[in-house]
Amino acid sequence: LCMPVKYRTKAYLEDRYYHIYNKGLDGRDVFLDDQDFQFLLTLLKRYLLPMSDTQDLRFKKKPSEKRKDESLNLSTTIYMVAYCVLSNHFHFLVYQRDAHAI
């Protein structure tokens, strides 16, 4: 069993699964209402779903905005396997396809 170590740089390898999590300081809530949860889900969709799946025809974007979204999208390098979001923390299980994605 390997425990996390503070102040150590971890090497992330390609073709591996990783558990990514974050907790509120002193157990405090980080998601205060439904709008906070929805914002997180919007970010996950924007950056982790393939671009064709995230296009919303209700909003027309300038070509420069589309290029920016495409350059920030990580769907070709990280695959979201599962996630769990609670009021004071979240967990992501991701599969990293590229060594430099995380």
SVG drawing of the C-alpha trace seen along z (x, -y; Angstrom):
<svg xmlns="http://www.w3.org/2000/svg" viewBox="-31 -36 40 38">
<polyline fill="none" stroke="black" stroke-width="0.4" points="0.0,0.0 1.4,-3.4 0.3,-6.5 0.4,-10.0 3.5,-12.1 3.5,-15.9 5.8,-17.9 6.6,-15.1 6.2,-15.4 4.3,-12.4 5.0,-11.1 1.9,-10.4 2.2,-7.7 0.3,-7.1 -2.3,-4.3 -3.0,-4.4 -5.9,-5.0 -5.8,-7.8 -8.0,-8.8 -8.2,-12.6 -9.9,-14.2 -10.2,-17.4 -11.8,-18.2 -13.0,-21.4 -10.7,-22.9 -11.6,-21.7 -14.5,-19.7 -16.2,-22.8 -18.5,-22.7 -17.1,-23.6 -20.4,-23.2 -22.9,-25.5 -26.0,-25.0 -27.2,-23.3 -25.7,-26.1 -22.3,-25.2 -22.8,-21.5 -24.1,-22.5 -21.1,-24.7 -18.7,-21.8 -20.7,-19.5 -20.5,-22.2 -16.7,-22.4 -16.4,-18.6 -18.5,-18.5 -16.5,-21.4 -13.1,-19.9 -13.5,-16.2 -16.2,-15.3 -15.3,-15.2 -15.9,-18.5 -18.7,-17.2 -20.6,-16.1 -20.3,-19.5 -21.4,-21.7 -24.6,-23.5 -26.5,-25.0 -28.2,-27.6 -24.9,-29.5 -22.9,-30.6 -19.3,-31.2 -16.7,-33.2 -14.1,-31.1 -11.4,-32.3 -13.5,-31.1 -14.1,-27.7 -10.3,-27.3 -9.7,-28.2 -12.2,-25.6 -10.7,-23.0 -7.2,-23.7 -8.3,-23.3 -10.3,-20.2 -8.6,-17.1 -10.9,-14.4 -8.2,-12.8 -5.8,-12.5 -8.0,-11.9 -11.1,-9.7 -13.4,-10.2 -14.3,-6.8 -16.4,-7.8 -17.0,-10.8 -18.7,-11.5 -19.5,-15.0 -20.6,-15.7 -21.1,-19.0 -17.6,-19.1 -15.5,-17.1 -15.3,-15.3 -13.7,-12.2 -12.7,-11.6 -11.5,-8.3 -9.8,-9.0 -7.8,-7.0 -4.8,-9.0 -3.9,-8.2 -1.0,-10.7 1.7,-11.0 1.4,-14.8 -2.4,-15.1 -2.9,-15.5"/>
</svg>
